[in-house]
C-alpha cells in the first residue's frame, strides 16, 4: 500500500564520531606520557677497578676459547680445536663437556641452591672468548655463533692484555 500525499522522510542513521575521537586523543596522550617511563635496560656486569696485588688462581670451571692470530682455536690451552672457518670440533667438545657437567651436577655458583629451576639452567656454561685485535669482528661473531650453538651461556669477551 502506498501512502498518497505523504512522502516518507526517515532519518538516516549516522554515527557520531566526536566522542570516539575524544577518547582516542585521551588514550594517545596517556601512551605518550607513559612511554618514556617504560624501563629499558641492558644488563652488563662491569668490573670495578681491579686490585692487581691480589693473585687469584684460575677457577677450574673456567672455559676460555682463544682465537690465535693464525685463526686457529684453542680451548683452555688445548690445541687442535679447529679454526674460525671450521668450528665443528670446538662445538662437539663443548657439547660433550656440558653433558659431562650435567651428569656430574657441576652447577654455577649462584645456582647451587636453586632446586626450583631445571638442571639445564643450573649447569655452568660460561665461556670466555679471547682474541687479538687483529682478528675481525665477523670471525669473532662466527665463533660466538658456534659457542651459542653448543649451549654456552653467558659469553664473555676478553681483551689481549688479560692473561
LINLINQUI-V835382 format. One record per residue. N is the residue number from 0. RES is the residue in three letters. PHI is phi in whole degrees, 0 to 359 (none if undefined). OMEGA is omega in whole degrees, 0 to 359 (none if undefined). D_CENTER is the distance of its C-alpha to the mean C-alpha in Angstrom with 1 decimal. Layout:
N_RES_PHI_OMEGA_D_CENTER + N_RES_PHI_OMEGA_D_CENTER
//
This chain:
0_UNK_none_185_76.4 + 1_UNK_251_174_76.3 + 2_UNK_271_180_76.8 + 3_UNK_273_176_79.4 + 4_UNK_85_179_79.3 + 5_UNK_248_176_76.0 + 6_UNK_270_181_72.9 + 7_UNK_279_176_69.8 + 8_UNK_248_177_67.5 + 9_UNK_263_180_64.3 + 10_UNK_284_177_61.4 + 11_UNK_279_180_58.3 + 12_UNK_289_177_55.2 + 13_UNK_226_179_52.7 + 14_UNK_268_177_49.4 + 15_UNK_276_184_49.3 + 16_UNK_268_181_45.9 + 17_UNK_300_178_46.5 + 18_UNK_296_179_45.0 + 19_UNK_295_178_42.0 + 20_UNK_295_178_41.3 + 21_UNK_298_180_41.7 + 22_UNK_295_179_39.2 + 23_UNK_297_178_36.6 + 24_UNK_295_178_37.3 + 25_UNK_296_178_36.7 + 26_UNK_297_178_33.4 + 27_UNK_299_179_32.4 + 28_UNK_295_179_33.3 + 29_UNK_299_180_31.5 + 30_UNK_294_178_28.2 + 31_UNK_292_180_28.8 + 32_UNK_282_185_29.3 + 33_UNK_281_186_26.4 + 34_UNK_303_178_23.7 + 35_UNK_294_180_23.6 + 36_UNK_276_180_23.4 + 37_UNK_295_182_20.1 + 38_UNK_290_174_17.6 + 39_UNK_227_182_14.7 + 40_UNK_214_177_12.6 + 41_UNK_232_186_9.9 + 42_UNK_285_179_9.7 + 43_UNK_223_174_11.0 + 44_UNK_259_182_13.5 + 45_UNK_255_180_16.3 + 46_UNK_286_175_19.3 + 47_UNK_282_177_22.8 + 48_UNK_298_183_25.7 + 49_UNK_285_173_26.1 + 50_UNK_269_186_29.5 + 51_UNK_287_180_30.6 + 52_UNK_283_180_33.6 + 53_UNK_272_178_31.7 + 54_UNK_257_179_31.2 + 55_UNK_255_176_28.7 + 56_UNK_289_179_28.8 + 57_UNK_296_179_25.6 + 58_UNK_284_185_24.1 + 59_UNK_290_179_24.9 + 60_UNK_268_182_21.4 + 61_UNK_286_176_19.8 + 62_UNK_245_180_18.6 + 63_UNK_235_175_18.9 + 64_UNK_263_181_18.7 + 65_UNK_253_173_21.2 + 66_UNK_262_182_21.7 + 67_UNK_278_181_25.4 + 68_UNK_302_178_27.2 + 69_UNK_274_175_28.7 + 70_UNK_72_172_25.2 + 71_UNK_272_185_25.7 + 72_UNK_248_175_23.1 + 73_UNK_229_175_23.8 + 74_UNK_241_181_22.2 + 75_UNK_51_177_23.7 + 76_UNK_87_177_26.8 + 77_UNK_282_180_27.4 + 78_UNK_277_177_28.4 + 79_UNK_62_174_28.5 + 80_UNK_257_180_24.8 + 81_UNK_95_181_25.2 + 82_UNK_224_180_24.3 + 83_UNK_298_180_21.6 + 84_UNK_282_182_23.3 + 85_UNK_231_185_23.6 + 86_UNK_262_184_20.7 + 87_UNK_300_182_22.1 + 88_UNK_295_178_23.8 + 89_UNK_296_180_20.8 + 90_UNK_297_178_18.7 + 91_UNK_297_181_21.7 + 92_UNK_297_180_22.3 + 93_UNK_293_178_18.8 + 94_UNK_298_178_19.0 + 95_UNK_297_180_22.5 + 96_UNK_296_179_21.5 + 97_UNK_293_176_18.9 + 98_UNK_294_177_21.6 + 99_UNK_296_178_24.1 + 100_UNK_295_178_22.0 + 101_UNK_292_178_21.7 + 102_UNK_296_183_25.5 + 103_UNK_269_181_26.2 + 104_UNK_55_180_24.0 + 105_UNK_269_187_22.3 + 106_UNK_266_172_20.0 + 107_UNK_294_184_17.7 + 108_UNK_306_184_20.1 + 109_UNK_282_182_18.6 + 110_UNK_249_183_18.6 + 111_UNK_298_183_22.1 + 112_UNK_270_183_23.8 + 113_UNK_268_179_21.3 + 114_UNK_287_180_23.4 + 115_UNK_283_180_22.2 + 116_UNK_264_176_18.9 + 117_UNK_296_185_18.9 + 118_UNK_297_180_19.5 + 119_UNK_299_180_16.5 + 120_UNK_280_184_14.2 + 121_UNK_268_184_16.6 + 122_UNK_292_177_17.0 + 123_UNK_286_182_16.2 + 124_UNK_230_181_13.8 + 125_UNK_287_179_12.9 + 126_UNK_227_176_13.7 + 127_UNK_255_177_14.8 + 128_UNK_247_179_15.7 + 129_UNK_237_182_18.9 + 130_UNK_217_175_20.5 + 131_UNK_289_182_23.5 + 132_UNK_294_182_23.4 + 133_UNK_285_179_25.4 + 134_UNK_281_183_22.6 + 135_UNK_288_181_21.2 + 136_UNK_300_182_17.7 + 137_UNK_298_180_17.8 + 138_UNK_289_177_18.9 + 139_UNK_293_179_16.1 + 140_UNK_298_178_13.6 + 141_UNK_296_178_15.6 + 142_UNK_291_177_15.3 + 143_UNK_299_177_11.5 + 144_UNK_299_178_11.8 + 145_UNK_298_182_14.4 + 146_UNK_294_178_12.6 + 147_UNK_297_178_9.7 + 148_UNK_295_179_12.8 + 149_UNK_280_178_14.6 + 150_UNK_105_181_12.2 + 151_UNK_286_174_11.0 + 152_UNK_195_357_8.4 + 153_UNK_279_177_7.9 + 154_UNK_250_177_9.1 + 155_UNK_236_178_11.6 + 156_UNK_248_177_13.9 + 157_UNK_250_176_17.6 + 158_UNK_265_186_20.3 + 159_UNK_301_191_23.7 + 160_UNK_285_179_25.7 + 161_UNK_275_176_24.0 + 162_UNK_238_none_25.8
//
